[in-house]
Amino acid sequence: MKTRFTIIIMLAAVMLASCDTLTKRQQRAQSLYEEGVRLREMRLSEEATQCFLEALELADNNELAGKIKDNLGAMYNKHQLFDEALAIHREALADFKVTGDSTAMMTAYRNCGRVTKSMQLFPETKAYYDSAFQIATLINNNEMIADLNLEMGRDYYMEIGDYHKAIECVSLAMDNGLQGNDLDIANMTLGILYYYIDENKVAKTYLEKALHSDRAGVRMSVYQTLYGIALNDENLEMAMDYEERFLENMALAEKENNSDNMQRIKAEYGLKAQKNELDSIHRTKSLKLYLIIAAILIGGLAILLVIRKRIADHKINTLEKELRMRDKIMLSNKVFVTAKSLGEHLTTETMNFNIDDSDWTDFISLTDLVYDGFSQRLLKAFPRLGKWDIRICCLTKNGFSNQVISILLDTQTDSYYKRKTRIKQLKMDLNDDERSFEDIINGI
């Protein structure tokens, strides 16, 4: 009897310990999830992703796992890991369906739409946004209805060229009470859309409202569109003014991006400082040994640096000769001369250019001459590339900036970035290649 009682007590203790362990795992998972959300709000995406991954390993209920996966998918999408992002958003959606959480399902549908939009899978994008919109309407979530109308107008209908439907969606979003930055983006989007359908007077009304934005990136896009309107109206004085303001805000936008990155740098510095404090004792003990090794290395490095400098000087001289030779050949072409002028000094005169197909054909031929049949090698490697894709690749091979290329293509800078991504992913089929578009082109 005593033995049975002892066994029962032991089993109960094991069960209690097991329950306590499970509870602690869930508490740890919840804590990691909340920390990931906090880091995501600070735009520390890599640290946030790590927290979400650790939390996912511990989570054992659909509600928390779904939240973690939906946030993790957003991180993957931000870093252009579109396949992984879509897969994990779908997993999150399945978890939310199990729990019956309508609000979370609505958000997951929208996030799936965002990813498929980035992948240029527009029919799927429409289906996901429609599902999110149906739930938002059913639960009477006016804030989400406004957000979805704005995204569908800006990121779906505008992308597929249905400008009138895009205007309708963005207008509905504004009617549902957009505020702050979303309202500025809506005004900017409507301004651009009305410019696209040649209703410049209406476009300017919305663009001027968008100029109240405190984000330089928004103001930069507004001034770029106002510049185009002024040129269409042949108001060169106003166009020059918009050009200056565009360049000013472009510089400010770059500073804003640097400011965002500063938060990450500060966080990394804090972690490194703690680690350095722990390592300082070890470094002190090893200092004498390091000094001896350093003395030996310095002598060898001095010799190595001299050799490297000579090699580098030779490479620089060779490169300069090659560039002079390239310019000598390419300066006979109108495309190259126009692009070079835009890169050196962006003025009304340089922006007022006219390039026809024969100029482009000559440009590609000269690029092949300078870079040993570049376009033929490019097409052999990626036969799905079209005429304009080849032109973009040749401009990139000649070292022209994204801004210059977007101006030559008569498109917004953001649209050009998307176009590069489409070429890399859909035409070149290089989804898993971590190199930039420019690195890929220069490697051919």
N, C-alpha and C positions, 0 to 999 in steps of 0.2 A: 504493500500500500504506500509506504514511504517512498519507494523507488518510483512508482507511477506519479506521485505528486511532484517529485523532483523533475521528472521528464516534462510534465505539463508546464512547470515554471520555466524550464529552459526553453521550451517551444514558444511560450508567450514572450520571453525576453528576446528571442530571435526575431519574432514577428514585429515587436515594438521597435527593435533596432532597424529592421528592414523598412518599416513605415517612416521612421525618423530619417533614414538615408534618402528615401524617395522624396520626402518633404524638403530636405535640404537641397536635393538636386533641382527641384522645381523653383525653390527660392533663388538658387544660384542662376538658373536659366532666366528667371524674371529679372534679376538684377543685371545680368549681362545684356538682356534685351533693352532695358531702360537706359543703360550706359551707351549702347549702340545708337539709340534714338538721339541721345544728347550729343554724341560725337557727330552724328549725321547733320544735326542742326548747326553745329559749328563748322560744317563742311570739311571735316576730317574723315574723308570717305574710306580710306584704307583701314584706319583704326576702327571705324564703325563696322566695316565688313568683317573684321576679325572677331569683334564682339558678337555679331549676329551668327557667325559660323560656330563659335563656341557654345552659344546659347542653344542653337539648333541641335547640337549633339546631346544636350541635357533634357530638352523639352520632350514630354511624353503625352501632351494633350493637344488636340487639334486646334483649340483656340489660340494658345500661345504660339504653337508651331506655325500656324497660318500667318500670324502677325510678323513673326521673325522672317519667314520666307518672303512675304510681300516687301518688307524693307530691304532684304538681301537682293531681291530682284531689281529694285530701284538702283542699288549700288552697281550691279552688273550692267544695267542699261546705261548708267552714267559713264562707265568705262568702256562702252561699246561692245560688251560681251553679250550680244543680242540673243543668241541661241540659248545661252545659259539663263539669261534674264527671263525669257519667255517661258522656259520650262519650269522655273521655280515659281513664277507668278501663277502658272496653271496649277501647280501643286498647292499653293496657298488658296486658290479659288476652290479646289476640291476640299481642303480642310474647312473652309468657311461654310461650304454647302452642308458638311456633316453637322456643324454646330448650328446651322440655320441663322447665321449672323448676316442680315441683309445689308447693313451698312458696310461691313467688311467685304462682302461679295461685290458690292457696287464699286468700291475702291479697287479691288483686284481686277475687275473687268476693265476699268479705266487704265490701270497700269499695263494690262495686256495690250490695250489699244495703243498706248504710247510706244511700247516696244515694237509692235508690228508696223507702226508708222515709221519708226527709225529704220526698219528693215525694208521699207517701201512695199509692204504687203497690204495694199490699200483695201481690198475687199474684206480681209480679216480685221483690219483697223475699224472699218465701218461697223462690222458685226459686234465687235467688243464694245465700242462706244454706244451703240444702240442698246445693248444689254444693260450697261451701266445707267443709261438714261431712263430705261424702263423702271429700274429699281428706284432711282432717285425720284421719279414722278410718283411711284407707288407710295413711297414713305414721305413724300412731300418735303424733300430736302432741297430747298430753294438755292442754298449756297452751292451745292454740288451741281444742280441744274445749270446755274450760271457758269460754273467752271467748265462743265462739259460742252456747253454751247460755244464758249470761247475757244476751247481746244479743237472742237470739231471744225469750227470756222477757220481757225488759223493753221492747224496742223493737218487737217484732212482736205476740206473743200478747196482751200487756197492751194494746197500742194497738187491737187489733181486738175486745177485750172477752172473749177466751177466758182468763179468770183462772185456771181450774184447770190448763190446759195451760201457762200462764205459770209457775205455781208449780212444776210438774213440771220445766220447763227450768231455772229458777233453782236449784232443789234439786240437780239433776244437776251444774250448774256448781260448786256448793259442794262436792259430793262429789269433784269432780276437782281439788280443792286450790287454790281461790282464796285470795289473800292480799292484805294491805294494803288499799288503797283499793277494789279490786274486791270484796273480801269485805264491806266496809262498805256498798257500793252494793247488793250482793246481799241483805244483811240488811235494808236499808231497803226494797228492792223487795218482798221477801217480806212485810214488815210491812204495806206499803200494800195488797198483793194480798189478804192475809187480812182486812184491814179492809174491802175491797171486797166480800168474800163473807160479811161479818158474823161472822167468827170473831175477835172482838176480843182474847180471852185469848191466843190463839196470836200474833196480830199484835203485841201488846205485847212478847212475848218477843223477837221479831226486832228490833223497833224499839229496844228498850233496848240490844241488842248494837250496833246501828248508831250509837248515841250515842257510842261510843268513837272515832268517826271524828275525825280532826284537821281535816276540811274543814267550814267553817261552813255551806256550802250543803247538805251532806248532813244535818247536824244540824237545819237550818231545816226541811227537808221532813219529818224525823222528828217534830219538835215540832208541826208543822201537822197531821199525822195523829193524834198523841196527843191534840191538842186536840179533834179530831172525835170520838175514842173517848170522851173524858171527857164531852163534851156528850151523847153517846148514853147514857152511864151516869148522866146527870144529876148528875155530880160537878162542880159549878160551881167549887168552890175549886181543885180540881186543874186544871180547864180554864183558870182565870185564871193559874195558875202556868205552864202550858204556853204560854199566850198571851204572857206576858212573855219566856219563853225563846225563843219563836219570833221575837219582835221583836228581841231581843238578837242572835241569830244571823243575822238578816236584815241587820242593820247590819254585822256582822263579814264576811258574805259580800260585801257591797259593798266593804269594805276589801280583801278578798282580790283582787277584780277590779281594784281600783285598783293593788294591788301588782304584778299581772301586767302591767298597762299601764306600770308604772314601768320595767320592763326595756326596753321599747320606747323610752320617752322618753330613758333613759340612752344607749342606742345612737345615737339620733338626735342627741342633744346632742354625743356624741363626734365624729360626722361633721361637724356644723356647726362645732365648735371648730376642726377642721383647716382647713375652708374659710375660716373667719374669719381664721385666722392668715395664709393666703395672700393674702387680700383687704385686710389691714390697711394695707399700703404704699400701695395704690391709694386707699384711703379718706383717708389722711393727705394725699396730694398734692391730692386734690380737696376738702379740708376748707374752704378759703377760699371756693370757689365755692358749696359747699353752704350755708355761713353766709349768704351774700348771698341765695341763693334762699330759705333758711329765713326770713329776716327779712321777705321779701315775703309768703311764704305765711302766716306767723303772723298778720299783719294781716288777710289775707283769711279765715283760719280763725276768728279771733275773731268776726268779723261772722257767718260761717256758723254758728258754734256758738250764738250768740244766737238766730238765726232758727230753728235746729233745736230748741233748747230750747223755744221758744214752740210750735212745731209739735208736739213730743213731749208737752208739757203739755196741749195741746188734745186730742191723741189719747188720753192717759191719762184725762182728764176724761170724754171721750166713751165710752171703754171702761168706765169705772167706772159711768157711767149705764146703759150697756147691760147690764152684769152685775147691777146692782141691779134693773133691770126684769126681766131673765131670772129672777133668784131670786124676785122677787115673784110671777111667773107660775108658776114651777116648784115653789115650796114647797108648793103645794096637792097635790102628787103624792107618793105613798108611796115609789115607786122613787127619785125624786130626793132626798127627805128621808133615806131610808135610806143611799143612797150618800154623801151629804154628811156624815152622822154617822160613817160608817166612815172617811171620809177625814180627818176632824178628830180622832177619838179612837177607837181600836180597843179596845173593851172587850167583856166578856161580854154586856152589855145590848145594845150595838149589833150584835153578831154574831147575836143571837137575834131574827131577823126572819122575817116570812112575807109573801110577795108573790104575788098571783095574776094570772091573765091580764088581768083588767080593769084592774089597776094598770099593767101593761105597756102596754096599749092606750092608756090615758090619758096615760102618759109619752110615747109616740111622738107622740100628737096634740099635746101641749103643745110638744114639741120642734119639730114642724112649724110651730107658731104662732110660736115664737121665732125659728126659723131658716128662715123663708120656704119651707115645704113641703119640708123636708130629705129625709124618707123617700121622697116621691114622686120627687124628683130623683135620689135614690140608686138607686131601683128602675128608673128609666128608663135610667140609665147602666149598671146591672148587674142585669139582670132575673133572673139565676140565684140571687140572694141569697134565703136562707130567712128564716123568722120570727125565729129566734134570731140570725142574722147581722145583721138590721136592728136588733135590740135592742142588740147589741154596738156597732154603728156609732153609734147614738143616744147611748149612754153615753160613747163616745169623743168625739163631737161636743160633749157637755156638759163635757168636760175632766176626766173622772174617771180616776184612775191605774189601771195594770195590776193592782195589788194589790186595789184596791177592786172592779174589774170581776170578777176571778177569784173573789173572795169572794161576790159577788152571783150568779155562775154556779155556785157550790158546786163549784169545781174547783181543782186544783193550779195554782200560778202558771206552772210550766213547760208544763202542758197548755194554758193560755190562750195563751201565746206561740205554740205550735204551731197553735192554732186560728186566730189572727190570720194566720199565714203561709198556712194553707190557704185562708182567705177571699180573701186578696190574690192567690194564685197560681191557685187552681182556680175560685173563684166570680167574681172580678173579671178574671181572665186578664191580670194585670199582672206577669208574670214579669220583664220587662225594665225595669220601672219601679224606679229606684233610691231613690225616696222611701220613707220609713217609712209604716206603716199609718196612723199618726196624721196625718201630713202629707197623705196622700191624702184622708182623711175631712174634714179641715179645709179642703181645697181645693174641696170640693163645695158 
